[in-house]
Every structure is written in structure tokens, then in C-alpha cells.
Amino acid sequence: MTIFLITITVFALTIAAMAVGVIFSNRRIQGSCGGLANMSDEFGKPMCECGKKPGECGTDPLI
């Protein structure tokens, strides 16, 4: 039981340290594609359903 409590404490401290690091870095969290702002047009509609930049959908021969 002691090892379990130590493990939970270590994980909680690690998550808290990561959260503090994000807060103090003062940057926006972005998705893997650069954020949702890059994925919509001026009307808020998605520009490309495949998740790539506009004009690149359907160019992959594996799709």
C-alpha cells in the first residue's frame, strides 16, 4: 500500500509540475496540426476533411 501511495504522489507531482510549466511558458497549447484556427475558412467550415492543408487532400496515393 505504501508503494501505491508513493506512486500516486509522484504522478501527481509530475502532472502539477507540467501544468505549472505550461502556465509560466505563456504559450498557447496547439494541436498536432497547428491548432484548429488553421483548419477552417472565414465562415468556420473545415477547409479539408482529411486534416491536411488545403489542396493536399486526395494527393496521397495510399488514400
Backbone as a ProteinNet text record, in pm:
[ID]
protein_1_A
[PRIMARY]
MTIFLITITVFALTIAAMAVGVIFSNRRIQGSCGGLANMSDEFGKPMCECGKKPGECGTDPLI
[TERTIARY]
82.3	0	86.9	200.3	289.7	345.2	381.5	435.6	328.8	205.4	95	79.3	82	67.6	185.8	304.9	423.5	411.3	365.2	349.7	247	133.2	30	82.7	158	214.7	314.1	398.5	496.9	425.9	323.9	249.3	179.1	119.5	50.8	148.3	264.9	365.5	416.7	432.7	478.6	375.9	249.6	144.1	133.8	146	141.2	259.3	377.3	495	478.7	421.9	398.3	296.5	192	90.9	150.8	232.8	298.6	392.6	460.6	549	472.8	356.6	275	224.5	182.9	131.5	240.9	360.3	468	533	518.8	576.4	493.7	367.3	280.7	261.1	249.4	222.9	89.2	28.6	-95.3	-63.9	-151.6	-137.4	-191.1	-112.3	-151.6	-167.7	-254.3	-270.8	-157.2	-159.1	-51.5	-52.7	-166.3	-176.1	-164.6	-120.8	-104.8	-225.6	-321.7	-438.9	-558	-675.4	-798	-813.5	-744.7	-756.3	-704.4	-612	-557.6	-645.7	-747.9	-827.4	-964.6	-994.3	-1125.7	-1113.5	-1216.3	-1216.8	-1278.6	-1304.8	-1356.9	-1500.1	-1568.2	-1704	-1708	-1592	-1584.3	-1598.2	-1607.5	-1621.5	-1483	-1470.1	-1339.3	-1298.2	-1171.4	-1121.6	-1086.7	-1053.7	-1011.5	-1051.2	-1122.6	-1170.9	-1060.3	-953.6	-850	-754.8	-759.2	-673.5	-544.3	-525.8	-405.2	-434.6	-333.3	-351.5	-442.7	-512.6	-599.3	-523.1	-583.7	-522.1	-439.4	-416.1	-335.4	-417.9	-547.5	-631.7	-643.6	-638	-653.7	-526.7	-417.8	-294.2	-208.8	-244.5	-170.6	-218.3	-130.9	-175.1	-226.6	-201.7	-245.9	-390	-447.8	-584.3	-682.6
-119.1	0	125.8	120.5	236	269.2	166.4	189.4	252.1	208.8	266.6	415.1	452.6	593.5	676.9	621.7	691.9	711.6	608.6	617.4	723.3	724.2	824.9	965	981.2	1111.2	1158.3	1068.4	1104.6	1146.2	1070.1	1107	1241.4	1265.6	1392.5	1510.1	1492.9	1599.9	1625	1519.2	1534.5	1609.7	1573.2	1641.8	1787.4	1813.7	1951.8	2033.2	1973.7	2044.7	2075.6	1981.8	2006.6	2118.1	2121.4	2226.3	2362.8	2369.2	2495.3	2540.2	2446.8	2480.6	2539.2	2483.5	2537	2675.7	2695.6	2826.4	2932.3	2901.5	3000.7	3021.2	2927.8	2947.1	3045.9	3068.3	3168.9	3145.5	3020	2986.1	2915.3	2924.8	2853.3	2706.9	2621.4	2479.8	2457.2	2393.3	2369.8	2220.9	2191.6	2053.7	2012	1889.5	1838.6	1901.2	1958.5	2021.2	2172.8	2225.8	2369.5	2438.6	2366	2425.4	2429.2	2445.5	2445.3	2570.1	2678.7	2801.9	2780.9	2690.5	2663.8	2570.1	2515.8	2414.2	2462.6	2592.1	2639.7	2764.1	2785.9	2904.1	3022	3132.6	3251.9	3233.4	3129	3101.3	2995.8	2945.9	2847.7	2704.4	2685	2549.2	2488.6	2356.9	2294.5	2305.3	2336.2	2352.5	2217.8	2122.3	1994.2	1885.8	1787.4	1682.5	1587.7	1579.1	1480.4	1529.7	1658.5	1711.3	1771	1771	1830.8	1973.5	2041.4	2176.6	2174.6	2286.5	2290.9	2259.5	2178	2141.2	2013.9	1961.8	1842.9	1716.4	1729.2	1610.7	1536.2	1406.8	1325.9	1310.5	1375	1363	1246.1	1187.7	1074.6	947.1	870.7	752.3	641.7	650.8	546.8	568.1	685.1	714	656.9
0	0	0	65.5	71.5	-67.1	-142.6	-276.9	-366.3	-350.8	-428.6	-398.7	-273.7	-236.8	-285.8	-279.6	-330.7	-481.3	-551.8	-696.7	-735.1	-668.4	-695.8	-666.9	-560.4	-525.5	-631	-678.5	-781.1	-910	-951	-1070.9	-1053.7	-939.2	-914.6	-918	-858.5	-860.6	-1002.2	-1080.2	-1218.6	-1301.7	-1287.2	-1361.9	-1318.4	-1190.1	-1140.6	-1193.8	-1197.8	-1249.6	-1398.5	-1473.9	-1615.9	-1635.8	-1554.4	-1564.4	-1531.7	-1428.6	-1393	-1504.9	-1566.9	-1678.8	-1796.1	-1827.3	-1936.7	-1901.6	-1776.7	-1735.2	-1743.5	-1695.2	-1694.2	-1830.2	-1922.6	-2055.8	-2137.5	-2095	-2156.5	-2305.6	-2345.7	-2484.9	-2494.1	-2611.3	-2634.5	-2661.3	-2615.8	-2645.3	-2785.9	-2870.9	-3008.8	-3034.7	-3125.8	-3168.5	-3260.5	-3302.6	-3387	-3525.2	-3565.5	-3697.5	-3688.3	-3578.4	-3565	-3505.5	-3458.7	-3396.5	-3489.6	-3432.3	-3511.2	-3597	-3562.7	-3641.3	-3783.1	-3802.8	-3935.7	-4016.5	-3956.7	-4022.3	-4069.9	-4061.9	-4103.4	-4190.7	-4273.9	-4358.5	-4282.7	-4352.7	-4286.5	-4236.5	-4283.5	-4238.9	-4128.2	-4087.8	-3982.2	-4029.6	-4161.2	-4214.4	-4235.4	-4215.9	-4238.6	-4384.2	-4407.2	-4542.6	-4605.7	-4524.2	-4576.8	-4477.2	-4522.5	-4433.1	-4388.9	-4465.2	-4433	-4324.6	-4289.2	-4184.8	-4236.1	-4368.7	-4427.1	-4470.5	-4522.5	-4572.6	-4695.3	-4722.3	-4840.5	-4968.3	-5052	-5179	-5171.1	-5051.6	-5037.9	-5019.3	-5001.9	-4985.6	-5117.7	-5109.9	-5229.9	-5311.7	-5271.6	-5348.1	-5301.3	-5188.3	-5135.6	-5205.9	-5268.4	-5341.2	-5249.5	-5121.1	-5029.5	-4983.3	-5013.5	-4969.2	-5068.3
[MASK]
+++++++++++++++++++++++++++++++++++++++++++++++++++++++++++++++

